[in-house]
Amino acid sequence: MEPKPEQSPHHAYPDHWEADVVLRDGGTARIRPITTDDAERLVSFYEQVSDESKYYRFFAPYPRLSDRDVHRFTHHDYVDRVGLAVTIGGEFIGTVRYDRIDDRGRPASAPADEAEVAFLVQDAHQGRGVASALLEHIAAVARERGIRRFAAEVLPANNKMIKVFRDAGYTQRRSFEDGSVHLTLDLEPTEESLAVQRGREQRAEARSVQRLLAPGSVAVIGAGRTPGGVGRTVLRNLLAAGYTGHAYAVNRAFDEGLATLDGVPAHRSLGEIDEQVDLAVIAVPAHQVPEAVADCGEHGVQGLVVVSAGYAERGADGRELQRELVRQARSYGMRIIGPNAFGIINTAENVRLNASLAPESPARGRIGLFTQSGAIGIALLSGLHRRGAGLSSFISAGNRADVSGNDFLQYSFEDPDTDVALLYLESLGNPRKFTRLARRTAAVKPVVVVKGARHSGTNPPGHAVPVSRIPDATVSALMRQAGVIRVDTVTEMVDAGILLAGQPLPSGPRVAILGNSESLGLLTYDACLAEGLRPRPPIDLTTAASPQDFRDALAEALADATCDAVIVTAIPWVGEDGEAETGDGQVLAAALHTAVAGGSAKPVAVVHVEIGGLAEALAAASSTAAPRQRPTTARTAPPEAPTDREAATDRRAPTDGTTDTDRTTASAPAAPHPPAAPAAPEATPPAPEDRPRPGRIPAYPAAERAVRALAEAVKYAQWRRQAAVPGKVPELLDETIDEAGAAALIQAHLAAAPDPRGRQLGHDEARELLGRYGIDVRPTLPAPDPDAAVAAAARLGYPVALKTTAPHLRHRADLGGVRLDLTDEDALRRTYGDLTDLLGKPAELLPVVQAMAPRGVDTVVRASIDAAAGAVLSFGLAGAPSELLGDTAHRLVPVTDRDAAELIRSIRAAPVLFGWRGAAPVDTAALEELLLRLSRLVDDHPEVVSVALEPVVVAPQGLTALGAAVRLAPPPARNDLGPRRLPSY
């Protein structure tokens, strides 16, 4: 048990420093402050450290700690003297301590901003990344306490510790003094330190999932003697899949004389098993789970799959049981899938693990599947099986109290056996991290997501995670920005998954359609247009077409440089007697496989109506399939030197000698459309993999489903090409941005009205702050009476606008609250009278006068901060398009030049900006610059929690922001910039 902390006389115990972390080998540990109750633990820990490690720590033989040492190392004020410990099973395995010092190295207090730091890690746990994790956390603690630098003295022979400091990514200085290496680390996070931290996080979390999916031994705790029951079912499924490791049945109710169950050793407890068990599947009632977890922890089990129910899905009491389950498991260094889980599957030939309630293990394939719902997991397994698609891995996480979709993304990114990751999610515990991981994974392999519980505004029962208030449309846009293929149903997920797993990516939107049914071809053509593809006129092979005719037509289409993908439509042949013949689907499938094997690598999908055996034959492996290709994940890697982390996949589309611009202009419609955002250069095609992979042609029972899957592949391929070279923020912005001046204004406004809810800036205050970032807002002058309005107009210059600023009438020209183009005093006085007669007294309307802006398109630009997802930049046309139709686009901050260009082009009404119906195109370059400036403002100053620029009138030359609303508040805590830690809900 962890000690109950005793408060320091100097500072309260900082419980927010406590954290669960994943170590390099995938095991977990707990980091916490050392307290006065830890004396015995510290002594026991020190006794297990080797003499060599002690020498490295104290620069002299130091066999034991004196009472004075123990007191010193367990008594801290949590400000100038801080000690942290890493614990597993409640016992120390590593410690770190800092002491604040002055410029002469003597003990000091603030404002001294340097501290001496020292580490000690038990020899049995060295090499697990313990010291690296401790350095991240003690550095964060030090920054919180005003310490900016660490100093450390290290013996030259202590290479491991020198490497910990060197690899941390902090700015550092090194010197050799008096026989030791003197190191100074600047603790301000750098891009390199953040990259190092996230790289370690990725490898550790991927390894933690890999340990769960590839155990050398499995114990099913709760397997009963009688057939049936959850535990016995899991055991039988495990054995039926041909698990290659050692399996055990464990149940404390077994008779002492029972030696085996279903052919595997049977035991009453894990202590009776001669070898260490890697994975335990717990299938006992919830009240017996703590005992089972303790048994697992005490005998070195590495991970748990808890299929037992009765936790957070049952309400508040169950939620507390779930929290305690996670705390207990992590205290022993174990990760959990579940509780209330359906189980896990790994089809790798050297594992063949089916530790789930699925009675049949899926075929081996290239798709990884994660689901937060057992029922949806069953449906997806069934759907993939019917379509002939195999899986590489499957995790059904249940209440996902620990292992989550983020962990699965970490694993999928690393897993060479996974080409496509499918996720069914009902909650996002850490949206910031999800989008970051999804973007990185999607850069090398597709990520397809179905998000359940989209409109409920609450999490499903059992999911004890923070609720994000971001609208679903915004979540969808942010996923698209990260390269995620977001679909609405599990059927669409399967449709997209089998195409992406079996076919190369298309190099463009041009689609050839061929088949033996004119009607089915026309349906496919219409569906392509509806999905934004560019279909060629369907080729009708007539109902007399033979499989050889299909083969020849498909080969010709694949060789045609003017198409990027092919959809084959097929109906049963009609015999001489007029009866429909379902035909031999294998014959047609063989013909299509032959054409694909001999043609260029383009995606092919088949739409068929009642052709027996066709779908199964198409899904079968083809020994003549073209070699799959490896994408290069490192942007700077030369084509002749592949990087180590290359996934075996053919995600990259082949080039055919034409650019995307060529394809777009080849058949551009007459009506103006927004030009594409700046495209990234094509990456160098990678070398093909040495060994071929089976080629599977996906078959669909409806044209709409095939086309929708292909359209998702086209959009994803475009994102991949653009993501190969990242966008940037133009440096010219730096010359016109006053970051320090903006910070001073923000601090002054917040100090003037201290309120945790923040404050809304007035119009002039907002103008001043935005002006620091080069965002000009047209001034307004109050007009409490007609004379004041006339005086304001004289000052601003005619023509002017008269507006009400009352909240219920703001920006409501349709209600008469905005009057434009008032050219002289008479018109202004007359309009003022009309306005007050119609809508109310001036004191209620709060009218203002503003100089007219050049004519253009009214738009609205907003930025807001969600505590879970971060800062979001939004854009749309003002009025009905955005407010009534929801035609608004979103991007996560910070945005790049490419993000800004895509943002204004991704709304449905974008053609209005580019010369719709003969109108003059507006200055979209100025609009993109405005988006970049606003993005910089909210990214540099998280206290700016919301900004609304409405309307922003974009003219053919330049733009004018007519209104601005800015809200300041203490920034919400960020969970993505601190040291690594597992979530604790």
N, C-alpha and C positions, 0 to 999 in steps of 0.2 A: 504493500500500500504506500502511496505517496504521503509524505509528511504534511501535517497541517501547518502552514507557514506561520511563524511568529513575526509580528510586525517589528520592523527596525525602529529604533528610537529616532532615527533621522528621516525616514521616508517609509510610506506604506508599502507593503509587499506588492510588487508590480505583476499582477496575475496575467496582464496582457502580454507579458514576455513568454509565457508558456506556449509551447508549440509542439505538435507532432510533425515529424519529418520522415521522408523516405531516404534511406541511405543508398549508397552506390550499388549494393548487391540486391536491392529491392525490399529489404527488411525495413521495418519502421522503428523509430526511437522517439523518446520525448526529451525536449529541451526545456529546462526550467531554471529559475534562480535558485541558488544554493541558500539554505536557511540555517538557522542555529540548531535545528533538529537533525541536521545531516552529519553530525560528528561521527557516529558509528559507520555510516555508509562511506564517508570519506576515508576513514582508517582502513576499512575492508577493501576499498578500491585501491588504495595505495599499496597495500600488501600484495596485490595481484599484478602490480606493474614490475617489469624487469629492472634489474640494477642498471642496465644500459639506458633505459628510458628515464630512470630517475636521474642518472648522471647528466643526460641531455637537458633535463629540466632545471637542475640546480647547479650545474657546472662543477659538481663534486660528488663523491660518494655520499648518498643520503638514504640509508637503509630504512629509516622509519620517521614518521612525523612526531614531533614533540607536542605536548599539550598546548604550548604556545602557538605552534604552527596550526594545529587543528582549530584553535579559537580564531586565529587570524583568517583562515581560509573559509570559515563558516559564518563569520560576522561581517556583514556588509551594510553600508548605508544606502545602497542602490542608486547612488549619485556619483560619488568620487571613488568608491570601491564597489565593484560588482563582480560576482562569480556566477557562472552558469554551469550546469551539469547536463550531460546526456545520460538518460537512464533507460534501461530495458529490464522489465520485471521488477521495477522499483530500485534496482541497484545501479550505481554509477559505472559507466564505461568510459567516460571522458569528461574533462573539466577545462574551463577557460576562466581567466581572471584578468581584469584590468584595474590599475591604480592610476588615478590622475596625478600628473607630475608637472612641475614648472619647467622653465627652459634650462635649469641646471640639473634636472632629473630628480628633484626632491618632491616628496608628497605635497600635494597642493589641492586647492578647491577652485571652483569657478571664480574668475573668468579664464583660468588656465584651460587650454583646449587641446592638450596632449595627454596621452595615457600610455603606460607601459603594459604590454599584454603578454601572457604566457599560457601555454597549453600543456595538457598531459592526457594521453590516450592509452588505455589498457592495450597491451601488446596483442592480445587475442582479437581485438577489434580494429587494429590498425589496417589500413587499406580499404576500409569500408566507407571512407569519406566523412568520418566523424569530425575531424579537425576542420575540414572545409565548411561543413554545416555550422559548426560552432563559430567560425570566423564570420560568416554571414550574419549570424544572430547577435554576436557581441558587437559587431560594427554598427548594426541598427540601434542597439541599446546605447552605444556611445554617442551616436549622432543625436539621439533623443535627449541626451544629457549634456549636449553642447560640446562634445569632444570631436575634434576635426582630424586628429592624426593619432596613429598608433606607432609606438616605438617598440622594437623587439630586439633582444640579444639572442643570437643562435650560434651554437658551436658549428664550425665548418663541416664537421662530420655528420651533422644532423640533416642529411639531405632531404629527408621526408618533410621536415618542417619548413625548410627553405622553399621547397617546391609548393607547399600549401600557400605560402605568401606570394611566391612568384606567379602562380597560376590564377590568383584571385581576380586579376584584372584591374586592381586599383593602381593609381599612379603611385610609384614607389621610388625610393632612393636607397642605395646600398653602399656601405663602406666597411672596411676591415679595421677594427680597432681592438687593441689589447687581446689579440688571440681569438676574437669572436666576430661574427658578422653582425653589423648593426643595420637594421632595416627600419625604414620609416615609410608608413603607408598613409596616403591621403584618403580619408574615408568617404569623400564625396563620390557617389556612384557615377560611373562612366559607362559609355556604350559597351566597352569591353567587359566591365565587371557584370553588367546586366546580361550580356550575352553568355558569359561564363556561367552565371547563376542559372539561366534558363536552359543552357545545354546540360548542366548537371541534373536539373530537375527532370528534363526529358528522358535522359538515360536511366535515371533512378526509377521513375514512374513506369517507364516501359518495362524495365526489368522486373518490377514488382508484379505486373500483370503477367509477364512471361513465366514467372515462378508459379503462378496460379494455374496457367494453362498447360504447362509442361512439367508436372511433378513426376519424380521418380517413384513415388509410392503414395497411395491414397487409402485413407481409412474412412469408412462410412459409419458414423456414430449414430446409432438409433436404428440399425437394420434389425428388423424383428425376425423371429423364428418362423412365424406363419407367413404364407404368401400374402402379397398385398402390403399396403402401408407405404408411406413415402420412402423411408429408409431402405426397405427391401427392394422397392422399385428402382431406386437410384443404383443400388448395388448390381442388380441384374442388368440394367442398361449399361453400366460400366463394363461388365464382363462380356455382354453381347457385342460391344463395339470392338472387342479384341485389345483392350488396354494393354500396353506393352510393359508397364511397370508392375509393382507389387501391390495387391489389393488386400484389404483387411476389413472384416466386419467387427464392429465394436458395439457392445450393448451390456450395460451393467446388470441387466436381468438375465443374461445367458446363464445356463447351468454350468457348473464348474467342469463337468465332463464333456461339454460340447467343444469339439476340436475344429470343425469346419462348418461353413455355411455357404451353400451354392459353390462349393469347391474351393473356397478361400479360407485362410485361417480366421477363426473366431476368437475374440478376446473380450474380457469384461472391462478392460481399461487400456489406455495407450501404454501404460507402464509395463504391460505384459508383452509388448511387441519388442523383438530383439533389435530392430533397426529403427532409425529415425524416420518418422512419417513426414512427408513434405506437405500434403494437403489433407485436410479433414472436411468431410461433408457432414454437417450437423443436421440431423433430422429427428430431434427430440422435442417434446413440448417446451414452450418458452420458459417455464419456470425451471427447467433442468439445463437450459443452455449455459448459464454462468458456470456451473460445475464442469460441463464439457469443455468450455473455453479454457478454464483454468487447467484442466488436464492436458489440453493441447499445448498451452503456453509453457507448462512445466516440463514438457517432453520435446520441446524444440520444433513443433509444427510451424511451418512457414506461412501458411495461409488457410483461410476458412471460406467455405461456401455454406451459408446458413439458409436452408430452405424452410426452416421453422417459421411459422406465422405467429401473430399475436403481438405485434410491435406498433409502430407509429400509425399503421393503418387502422388501429383500434381506438385512437384518440390520445388525449394528453398523457394518461398513465403509460400507455404503450410507447409513446414518444420518449418518455424518460427512460424506459427500459432499453430502448434502442440506443440512446446516448450512452448509457452505462455499458451496453454491449460493445460499442465502438471503443470506449475508453479502456475497457478491460482487454480487448484484443490488442490494441495498439501498445498497451503497457508491456506486452510480451513480444512486441516487434512483428505482429501478424497483421495482414490486411484482410478485409472481409468483402465478400460478394454477398449481398443481401442486407438484412434478413428478408424473408418472404420471397426468396429467389427461386427461379425455375431451374437454374443450374448453368453449367458451362460445357462447351464442346471444343475439342481440338482434333481436327481430322489428319494432322501430320502423320505420315506413315510410321515414324519412330515414336509416336505417342498414342494415337487412336484413343483419345479420352472422351467419354460421354458421361460426365458426372452431372446428369440432369434428369428431369422427368420425361424427356422425349424418348418414346419407346424405340425409335429407330434413328441411328446416327446418320446425318446427311452424308452424301458423297463428298469426296475430297474435291475442293475447288479453290477459286481465287478470291472469294468474297468473304470479308469479315463482317459480322453482324452483332450489333449491340442493341439491346432493348431494355426499357425500364418496366415492361409489362410482360408477365408470363403469357397471358392470353394472346397478345400481339406477337410474342415470340413464337407461339405455336402456329399462328396463322402464317407468319413469314417463313418458318421452316417448311410448312406444308406447301406454300405457294412456290418457293424456290425448288422444292423437290419435284412438283408437278411440271415445272418448266425445264427440268433437267440441269439445273444450276447447282453446283457444289459450293461448299463453304470451306474456308480455311479455319475459322474460329467463330465461336458463338458465346456471348455472355448475356444472360438475362438477369439483371441486377436487382430486381424486386424493388425494395425501398431505397436502394442505392445509398445506404448510410455511409459507405466508405468509397469503394471503387465506383467510379462514375464514367460518364461518356468522355470526359476529358482524359482520364487514364487510358481509355480504349483508343483514343486518338493518338496518344503518345506511343502506345504499343503498335498500332497500325502503321504509323510512320516508319517504324523500325522493321516491321515484320516483312521479310522477303517473300513470304507465301501469300501475302494479301495484296491484291491489285485494286480492290474497291472496298471502301468502308461504308456500310449502311448503318444508320443509327435511328432508332425510334426513341424520341425524348419527350418526356412530359414536364420536365422542369430543367432549368439551367442554373446550377448552383453558383457558378462563377462565369457570367457571360463574357467578361473581358478576356479571361483565360481561354474560354472556348473559341472565341473568334481568332485569337492569336494562334492557337494550336491548329484550328481548322485551316487557316490561311497557309500555314507551313505544310500541313499534310496535303492539302489540295494542290499544292505546287508540284507534287510528285505522283499523286494518285487521287481519283475522284472520291469525294465525300458526299454521300446522299443522306438527307435528313428529312424525317417526318416529325413535326412538332405537334404533339397532342396537347389537350387542355389549352388551346390557343386563346379562347375568348372567355374563359371562366374568371380570370383575374385572381385565381387562387391556385395553389399547388394541389396535385392529387393527394388523396389520403396516403400517408406513409412517407411523403417527401418533405422532410423537415429542412427546407432550404429557404433562403430569403426570396420573397416575391418581388419580381421586377414589374414596374408599372408601365413599361414600354409597350405601346400598341403592337399588335401582332404584325401589322404592315411594316413597322419599323424594324422589328426583329428579322423579318424576311429580307428586307433591304440590306441589313447589316450582314446577314449570312451570305447574300449574293456578293457583297463587297469582299468577303473572305474567301470566295471561290466555292462556297458550299452550294450543292444542288439541292434546293429546297423544293419538296413536292408535298402534295396535300394528303395523299392516301398511301396506305401500305401497298396497294396494288400498283400505284405509280412508282413506288420505291422498287418493287420487284422488276417492273418493266424497265426502268432506267438501269438498275443494277446488272441485269443479264446482258444488256447491250454494251455497257461500259466494260464489263468483265470479259466479254468475248470478242469485241470489235475494236479496231483502231479508232482514234478520234478523227472526226471530219476536219478538213482544212478550210471549210467554208460552209455557207448555207445552201449551196446549189444541189438540188436533189433530182436524180433521174428516177422515173417511175415506169415500171414495165410489168406486164402480166397478161393473163388470158381472159380478163373481164374488164370491159370498158367502163362499166358502172363502178366497180370497185376501184379502178384507177382514178376516176373522177372524184370519188369520195376522198381518196388519199391526196389528190391534188388540192382539193378545198381545205383539207385539214392542214396541209403544209402552209398554205397562205394564212390560215388563221393563227398558226404558231410563229409567223414571221420568217418562215423559210422561203426559198426561191425555187419552186419546183419547175422542171421542164415539162412540156406537154407530155402526158402519159403515152407510152408506146403500147398499143394493143396488139398482142400476139395472136388474138382470136382464140376461141374455145377449142380450135383444132390443134393448138400448139402442143408439141411433145416436150418431154423433159430436155431433149437435145436443143430444141428451140429456146427454152429458158436458159440453158447453159450458154448458147451462143449470144443471146441478147444481153445476158448479164456480163459476159466477158467483154462485149463491145462497150457497155456502159462503164465498166471499170477502167477501160483503156481510154475513155473520153476525158480529155483534160478540162472540159467545161463543166464537169459535175464533181461534187465532193462526196456524195453518198448515194446509195441506191436502195429503193424500196421495191421489193418484188411482191406482186399481188397474185394470188392463185385461188381458183375455185375448182371443184371437181370437174373432170372431163365428162362430156355427154357421149354415151355410146351410140352405136348405130341404131339401136332400138329405141332411142330417145330417153333411156333411163340414165340418171346421173350415176357416175362411177366414182367412188371415193378414191380409186386408184391406189397405186403403191407409193405411199409417201416416201419410202426409202429410195425409190428410183429418182424422184424429183430432188430429194435432198442430196443424193450423190452427185447429180448434175450440177446443182448449185455449189456444192463444195468444190467440185472440179474447177468451176469458173473462178471462184474466189482464190483458190490456190494458185492459179496461173495468172491472176490479174494484179494490178497495183493495190496497195493496202488502203482500201476505203471501207467505211462501215457499210454493212449490208443488213437489212432487216426484211423479214417476210411477213406479209399479211395474208392469212389463208382462211378459207371457209370450209370446214368439215372435210379436210383431206386426211384420212386416217394414217397415223404413224408419221406424219410429216414433222410435227413439232419435236417428237422424240428423236427422230433421225437427225434433224438439224442440230439438236442440242448435243448429240454424241460427238465425241472427240474425233477430229480429222487428223490422220497421220501425215497429211500433206499440207498442213497449215503453215503459213508463212511464219518465219521467226519473229518473236516478239522483240521489242526494243526497250532499251533502258533509258529513262530520262536522266539527265544530269542535274543534280540538285544544287550543286555549288555554282553560283552565277559566273565565277571567274575561272572555272575549270576549263582547260583547253580540250578540244574534242578528242585529241589523241591520248589524254590522260584522264580516264574516268575516275570519279571520286569513290571513296570507300562506301558511302551510303547511297548506292544506286539500287533502285527497286526494279525487279524484273517485270517490266510492264511495257505495253506498246501504246501508252497513252498519247505519245506525240503524233500529231498528224503529219503525213508526208507532204512534201511540197510538190507542186506540179508545174512550176515555172511561172505562175501568176501570183501577184500580190493580192492582199485583201482589197486594196483600192481598185485593182483591175477588175476584180469580181463584182465590186459594188457598182462600178460605172458601166459594166457591160450591159446591164438591163435596168438602169436606174429609172424609176417612175418619173412621169412628167411633173407631178406635184412636188414642191420642195420638201425635203426631209432634213432633219438636223444632220450635219456632217459628223462623222465618227470622231470620237475622242482620239487624241494622239496615240497612234499605235506603236507598240514596242517592236524593235527589229526581231525578225525570226531567229530563233536559236539554231545553232548548228545541229543538224540531225545527228543523233547518237548512233554509235555502232550497234548492229544487231547482236542479240544475245547468242551465245554459242549453241545452245540447245533449243529446238523448236518447242512450241507449246501447242496444245490442242486448240483448234479454231472452232468456235460454236456460233452458229448463226441464230440469232433470237427470232422466235416466231410469235406473232400476236394474233388474237382472234378478231381484232377490230383495227381499222386504219387509224383512228384517232389515238389509240394507245401507242402504236408504233411511232407515229409522227411526233407525239409529245415526248417520248423517250429520246428520239433523235434530236429534237429541238433542244432538249436539255444538254445533250452531248455537244451540240454546236455552240451553245452559249458557254459551256464550260471550256471547250477548246479555245475559244476566243479569249476567255479570261486567262487561261494558261499561257497563251502567247504574249499577252500583255504583262502578266506577272513575271515573265522571264527577265524583264528589265524594269525595275521599280521606278515609279514616278519620283518627282523631287519638288521641293519648295523653292521657287526662284529666289536667288540671293538678293535681287533688287529690292525685295520687301524689307530687308534689314536696314536699308538706308533711310527708310521713311517710318520706322517703328521706334517708338520710345518706350521700351519695356520698363525701364526703371521709373520713368515718370508715371506710367500707368499703375505700377505697383504702389507708388506713393499715394496716388489718388485713392486707390482701393482701400489701402490701410486707413487713410484719413476718413473716408466715408464710413467704414465699419466701426472705427473708434468713436465717431461722433454719435452713433446710435447703436451701442452694443446690444445685440439681440441674436440669440442662436438661430432664429428664423430668418435673419437677414433683413434687408431693406430694399425697397424699390427706389431707383434713382429718378430724380426729376428730369425733365426734358433737357435742360441746359447741362445738368451733371452728366447725363448719358452722352450728350454731344461732346463734352470735353474728354471723357474717357475714350470714346470711340475714336476721337480725333488723334489720340496718341498712337493709334494703329493705322492712321491714314484713311480712316472711314469717315467721310464727311456727311453730316446730316444737315439738311436745310433748316435754318433757324425758323422758329415761330415766335410771334409776339402776342401776348394776351390782349383780348378785346372785350373787356367787361361792359362796354357801352359803345354806341355808334361813333362817338368822337374818338375814343381810344382806337377803334378799328381804323378810322381814317388816318389818324396819326401813325399807326403801325404801317399802313399801306404806303404812306408818303416816305417813311423811312426805308421800307424794303423795295419800293418801286413797283409800279403796275406793269402787267396784270398780276392780280393776286387771287388767292383762294381763301374762302372763309369756311372754317371747320369747327365743328363741336368736338370737344375732347371728353365729354361725359362717357363713362365706361359703356353704357348701353347703346350709345350712338357712334362710338369711335369707329372710323373706317366704314361707316354705313352710308355710302352715297345713295343707296337705294331707298333709304328712309328720309332723304333730304338733309342729312347732316353734313354734307360736303357740297359747297357751291364753288364752281370753278370759273376762271377767265373773267374776273371782274376787272374791267379796264379803266374805270374812273371812279371818282368819289360818289357820284350820283348812283351808279350801279351798286356800289358797296353799301351805301346807306339803305337803299331800297331792299337789297338782299338781306341785310341785317334785320330789318323789320319783318320781312317775310319769314325768316328763320325763327325768330322769337315768337311770332304769332302762331306758327305751325307747331313748334316743338316745346316751347316753354320759356321760362325766364332765363336771362343770361347767367344768373347764379347757378342755375341747374345745368345749363348747356356747356358752360366753360368754353366759350368760343375763342379761337385764335385766328390770326392772319398769317399767311405764308405766301412767299413769292411763288409764282407758277414755275413749274419745271418744264423742260422740253417734252413734247409728246413722245410716248413710247408704250412699251408693254409693262403693265403693273405686275410686279412679282413680290414674293414674300420670302425672306431669308431668316431662318431661326437657328439658334444653337441652345441646347439645354444639356444639363448633366443629370444622368441617372446614376444613382449610387451603385448599382450593380453593373451596368454596361459601360458607363463612362460618358464622355461628352459626345453628343450627336449633332451633326450639322444637317439642316433640312432646307429644301428648296421647293418652291412651287409657284404657279401663277396665282396672283391675289384673287380673292373672291370665290365664286362658285367652283372653279376647277379644284382648288385645294380644300375648301371648307365643305362643299357639298359632295363632291365626287371623290375626295380623298386622294387626289392626284398629286402626291408629294413624294419626293425622293429623299433618301437619307444616306449619310456616310458617317463612319466613326472618325472622330478627330484624333490625331491630326490628319488633314487631307493633303494629298499631293496635287501637283498640277493635273495629273491624269484623273485623279478622283474628282476634282472640280469640274473638269470638262465632261466627265461621264455623268456627274450629278445633274447638270442642267439639260443633258440630252436624254436622260432616262425617264422623265415624266412623259405621260401620254400626249400632253399638250405642247411638247417641245417644238413641233413645226411652227407654232405661232412666233417663236423667236427667230426663225430662220427664213422668213419671207413667205408665210402661208398665204395663199390666194392673192399673190402679187404684191403683198405689202413689202416694205423695205425691211431687210434683215436688221436686227438690233445688234448692239455692240456686246457680243457674248464674251469677248476677251476682257472687257471691263468687269463683266459680271463674274467671270472666273477669278479675277484678281480680288474682288470683294469677298468671295467665298474663302479664298486663301487667307486674307487678312483677318476675317472673323475667326477662322479656324485657329490661327496663331494666337489671337487674343484669349480664347477660352482654354487653349492648351497651355499657354504661358501662365495664366492666372486662374487656377481652379476656383477661386472665390467668385468668379463671374459665372453664376449658376444658370442664368438664362439671358438670352438676348433675342429680341424680335425686331427686325427691320421691316417695317410695313407702312406703306408700300415702297418698294424700290422700283422706280420708273426707269426702264432700260430703253434708251433712245438709240437711233442709228449711230450716234457718236456720244459715248459716255453714258453715265447713269446718275440718278439722283435718289438718295434715300430721304424720304419725306417724313418718316416717323421712326422713332427708336424707343424701345423699352428695355431697360437693363435692370437685372436683379442681382444683388450681391449677398453672399452668405458665407459663413465659415465653410470651407470645402469639405465634402464628405470624405470619409476615410477611404483610402485606396488599398485594395488587397493584392495588387499585382506588381507593386514596386518594392515591397519589403522582402525580407529573406524568405526562402522556401518554407512553406508550411502546408500541412494538410488541412482542409476545411474542417471546422468544428461547428456543427449546427445545433 
